[in-house]
Amino acid sequence: MITNFLKAKCTIQTKTATSGPLGETETWATEETRWCRRVSVDVATKTAYMQNNTIVTYKFVFDGTVALLLGQQRIIYQDVIYELAESAQHVEGKTIVMTKRAG
């Protein structure tokens, strides 16, 4: 069962890439701020993702449908950047996305 308790605000940022004479430059723009919940993933989940060469440390839960694109968006939670590890899943009126802490 997914909890309805969303206690913190997350910022969703979208990447814009521009090409210039020195190569590609990435900039991140704030798209929206939403209520969310950050949940640590258990060891079994981490192990399952590691078998696919993917690192997962946390999952984020949002109320309603949130469109999150892998490689194009990221989440800022308490001044820490989290990169999406896979596309978002929509379950029981919630959006769940697996992430890893950047850096």
C-alpha positions in Angstrom: 0.0 0.0 0.0 1.3 3.4 -0.9 1.0 6.1 1.7 -0.7 9.4 1.2 1.7 11.2 3.5 3.7 13.6 1.3 5.7 15.7 3.7 8.4 17.5 1.8 8.7 19.7 -1.3 10.8 18.6 -4.3 11.9 20.7 -7.2 11.8 19.1 -10.7 14.3 20.5 -13.1 14.5 20.0 -16.9 17.7 19.9 -18.9 18.4 22.1 -21.9 21.5 21.3 -24.0 23.0 23.8 -26.4 25.9 23.3 -28.8 28.6 25.9 -29.1 32.2 26.2 -30.3 33.5 24.5 -27.1 31.0 21.6 -27.2 27.7 21.0 -25.6 26.5 23.0 -22.6 23.9 21.8 -20.2 21.6 24.1 -18.2 18.9 23.1 -15.7 15.7 25.1 -15.4 13.2 24.7 -12.6 10.0 23.3 -14.0 7.8 22.9 -11.0 7.8 22.3 -7.2 5.6 19.5 -5.8 4.9 17.7 -2.6 6.8 14.4 -2.4 8.1 11.7 -0.2 11.7 10.3 -0.4 12.0 6.6 0.6 15.2 4.6 0.9 15.1 1.4 -1.2 15.8 -1.9 0.5 18.8 -4.1 -0.1 16.8 -6.5 -2.4 15.8 -3.7 -4.6 19.3 -2.3 -4.8 20.6 -5.8 -5.7 18.0 -6.3 -8.4 19.0 -3.0 -10.1 22.7 -3.7 -9.7 22.2 -6.8 -11.7 21.2 -4.5 -14.6 24.2 -2.2 -14.0 21.9 0.5 -12.5 22.5 2.2 -9.2 19.3 3.0 -7.2 19.4 4.6 -3.7 16.0 6.3 -3.2 12.5 6.3 -4.7 10.3 9.4 -4.8 6.5 9.3 -4.5 4.4 12.1 -5.9 0.6 12.5 -5.7 -1.1 12.2 -9.1 0.5 11.8 -12.5 3.9 13.4 -13.0 5.7 13.2 -16.3 9.4 12.6 -15.6 11.7 11.8 -18.5 14.8 9.7 -18.0 18.0 11.8 -18.8 16.0 15.0 -19.3 14.8 15.7 -15.8 16.1 15.5 -12.2 14.8 16.0 -8.7 16.2 18.5 -6.1 15.3 17.4 -2.5 16.7 19.4 0.4 19.5 20.9 -1.8 20.6 17.4 -3.0 20.4 16.4 -6.7 18.8 13.0 -7.5 19.1 11.6 -11.1 16.3 9.4 -12.4 17.4 5.7 -12.8 14.3 4.7 -14.8 11.1 6.2 -16.2 8.3 7.0 -13.7 5.7 4.4 -12.8 2.0 5.3 -12.1 0.5 3.2 -9.4 -2.8 3.8 -7.4 -3.0 7.5 -8.3 0.7 8.1 -7.4 3.8 8.5 -9.4 6.9 6.6 -8.3 10.3 7.1 -9.7 13.6 5.3 -8.8 16.6 7.6 -8.4 20.2 7.8 -7.4 22.0 10.6 -5.6 24.1 12.6 -8.0 27.8 13.1 -7.4 
